[in-house]
Amino acid sequence: MTPLPIYQVIPANWAEHHRPTMAGTRQSPAIFKRISEGPAPYPLPPDWDPSVTVWTADVRVQELNREGGATAAEQPTTLREYLVACPVGGPDLRAGEQGDIVHVIGRELRILNIMFGSYEFERHLVCVDNQTQQNPV
């Protein structure tokens, strides 16, 4: 069955209409950092930080029921994946092996994947927490 030719299934401005509701669910402040390119200065200053802040936003963090583990160089590793929901817009973020880092709820989550869609009322990032390499909080 085909729809009526004058009927629009998804109304105009549907995503924009839902964005304020979703904004109320994002209540964890986050700092998005990018590791700067190039070598560290020599001699290394005591306050040197290899990262630059590219964005700050309130986010929502949800556990994805995917975890992994392996042994590399005789060291066991534990990985957990999370969905980080943030506002639509903001700067272009980097994903993958050299992905940007999200500092949120006392953790450092590396962006693995940026999810896209045609009707977005928030931006979704799949991030990984390498629990083996985290410093105690």
N, C-alpha and C positions, 0 to 999 in steps of 0.2 A: 504494500500500500504506500503510495506517495503522499507527502504532506500537502496541505493546501498551498497554492502558490503564493498567497499573501501572508502566510503564517511564518513567523521567525521563531525557531525552536529556542535559541538562546537570545534573550533580549539584549539590546544595545546597552553598553556600559555595565554588563553583568559583573565582570571582575572588579571594576572600580567600586561598584555598590557594596561588595563584600569585604573590601580591604579594611575599612574601619573596624569591623567585627573581629577580623583576624589579628589586627594590631593589638587588641586587648589581651590576646593570648601570649604575646611575646613580652616577657617581663624580666628576662635575664640580660643584663648589660654585657656586651661582647666587644672585644677589640680585635680587628682583623689586621694581621701583620704580614709583611712580605720580607723574606730574607733577601737582603741586598746582594747584588751581583758583584763579583770581583773579590780579590783577596783581602784578608784582614790587614789593617795597617801594622807596620812594624816600627818601633816596638808597640805592642798592644797597650793602649791606654786602659787604665783600670775600669773606667765607666763605659767602655766601648760596647755597643749593641749592634749586632749584624742585621737587625731588622728595622723596618720603617712601618709606621702605622698607616694603613691605607683607608680604614673606615672604622667607625664606631656605630653600633646600632643595638637595639634591644632585639633579642632572639628567643626562640623556643627550642629546647633540645629534647629530642625523643630518642630512646634507645631503639635501634633496629635489631631484631632478633637474629643477628648474624655475628658470630664471633669466630676468631681464628687463632691458631697458634702454630708455632713451628719451632724448630731448633736450628739456630744459625750459629756457626762457630762454637758449638757446644753450649750455647746460651739459649734457654727456652724463652720464647717471646709470646706475649698475649696481646691480641688486637681485638678491639671492639669498634663497631660501627654505629654512628649516630646520624639522625636526620636533624639538621640545623635549619630552622625556618626563620627567614629574615625578611625585611621589607623589600618590595619590588623596587628596582632602581639601584642606586648606589654605584660604586665603581665596578669596572671589569675586574673580576677576581680570577685567580689562577688555580687550576685544579691539576691533580696528578702527582707524580713523584716530586716535582718542585712546587707543589701547591701552596697557597697561602695558609697561614696558621690562624685559627680562631681561638682566642683566649676567652674562655667562658666557664663559669662555675668552678673555678680553680683548676681547670684542665687546659691542655693544649691539644686542639683537634686539627689535624691536617685535612684540607679539602681534597677529596678524591674525585668528586663528580659534581657538576652543576646541572641540575635538572631543569628542563625548559618545557613550556607548554604554550598553547595558543590562548588560553584563558587563565591567566595567573593572578591570584589575589595575594600571593606571597611567593618568595623565592626560596627554593629548597636546595640545600647542599648536603651531599652525603660525605660525612667526615669520618676519619679513623682516629682512634685513641690508642697509641702504642703504649700500653700500660707498663711495659718493661722498661721504657726509656723515660718515664715521668719521674721528676724529682718529688720527694715528699712535700706535701703542702703544709 
